[in-house]
Amino acid sequence: MCGIVGYLGKKNTKQILLDGLKELEYRGYDSAGIAVLQNGEFSNFKAVGKLVNLEEKTKDFKTDGFSVGIGHTRWATHGKPTELNAHPHLGESSYVVHNGIIENYATLKKELQSSGITFLSQTDTEVIVHQFEKNLKISNNPFEAFAKTVKELHGAYAILLVTKAEPNAIFFAKQGSPMLVGINAEDEKYFASSDTPIIGHCTNVNYFEDGDYGYITSSEIAIFDKDKKRKEPKFLTLLQNKLSAQKNGFRFFMEKEIYEQSDVISDTLMGRLSENEIIFDEIDKTLFDGISEIKLCACGTSYHSAMSASYLFERYSRIKTSLEIASEFRYREPVMSSDTLFIVISQSGETADTLEALKMAKASGLKTLVICNVDNSSMVRLADATILTRAGIEKGVASTKAFATQITVFWMLSLYIAKLKNSLEDNKIAKQISLLREIPSHVKVNDDLHERIKRLSKRYLHGHGFFFIGRDIFYPLALEGALKLKEISYLHAEGYPSGEMKHGPIALADPELFTIALLPKHLHYEKSKSNVEELSARDSTICAISQIEFEKADDFVQISECRDYMLEFFEMMIVVQLLSLEISIRLGNDVDMPRNLAKSVTVE
Ligand code: F6R
């Protein structure tokens, strides 16, 4: 996702900002920019695409002597990845960079526009700089104007602002998105949204806390908390290892990404939930006109989220839904009819089979929608409409947070369609929306749970195979659990519908067959339980995952109390992800780059 850097000092500001942005490249971005204030004048550069494009644009620009500068890599959320939408954003005489989402931007923008302000971009960020300048005109005091602006913003943000009205300072604010300041013995100040850009430049770092705002000059660090009380910075020694800084102390990117799911799901939900309806500003309701069927098409993990969606679409939206594995769809001469909405799902937006399937659907005249994590990817460019999942870049080859955000989007989309088709009463939609708001707290990884799974994993390293079993929407979760395990442990694992085991696979049951049983309390509990009992009676080794204690299991992982099966889905998703991770680590495998696999499969 987006990255921020800032610098205040006498060294080569341009190079420091560009180098800092390079250190944030691993987070993924689609455009970048910098603004430098030197001798009372601003210089600003922006470019779409890779940082080399920005480097090229700035090649004749030099910075000598004292200056302040801010830089940003943008991962599009509001508005396409264009130069105009890239940060920093300009007011009359100030620039701003921002990570996060300003939820009340539309209201602020309307007010500013009605007072004659012209907006250049489609972003939520641009309101910050105009609001600041509006407040500055009233108070004539840059800090007061900044503090007032921060109080007027709702949502999540990490903000840096520089202004000609106070040319020796950088103003900052943090709420929900990370931001830090680093110092050294040379009186320089470095800002960044994570450690890596300041490693090698700074000795000490202060991590801002939610609600912090203030300003920093060469000689002063002024931090205020949410109650406007001045507070002392808490400087810690900066660790100097870049790779571990990127991993935030986690052993593997996959582990970090599992832990990030709560935050990225909050991003996925942000601005899309109202009291009793789902808001997808990015799609037009007419997309669903004349549609009586949905066809979902994808590969791998994205296919599993598509399968999960098929349960939600039929249950809540009451719309006929079919599923296609993209590599199969391409060559089986499918019959397509124009009342079908063709939805492709892809983390990368580049998977060759899914892309070709999308081209076929378009060529047959179907309306198309892509659920994707990467704006401007091939699928996003091709489809009629896009919903972005906002998971941020996923580095681990085994997909985790991309899957979690896809499921979140599908749950929202099923309610969006339900509202359009009147298939669910308003109070039921409102209840579902209140459940959606609970997902982030249910996917927060609990230390005790992780510790329990770590210990348990040592009993599941051998044996002749794994069955992950579940019913209904827990069947695609079982498939996903099995896929995770095979990918990174190289052990044989299958996902199976619980009720189908007795039609063949139960013949394999013995103590060396490991069954991972998904037993949600709120969906077909009794039926699923009898299926697991059938396996237990045949001496299969069983690890049950449930809210309800299950005495017939050899091992039991208890999830927290949930008031709906979808919340149980998310809790169990965390358990199967962690189980695969810990088994793989014990087997000594390369968790992030498992053998034979690639992150983006752009070949057939
Ligand atoms: C598994 C995994 C793959 C991808 C599949 C499709 O962990 O990541 O199965 O889901 O290759 O990729 P995308 O979603 O990029 O189309």
Boltz pocket constraint, residues with backbone or C-beta under 6 A from the ligand:
constraints:
  - pocket:
      binder: B
      contacts: [[A, 299], [A, 300], [A, 301], [A, 302], [A, 303], [A, 345], [A, 346], [A, 347], [A, 348], [A, 349], [A, 350], [A, 351], [A, 354], [A, 397], [A, 398], [A, 399], [A, 400], [A, 483], [A, 487], [A, 598], [A, 599], [A, 600], [A, 601]]
      max_distance: 6.0
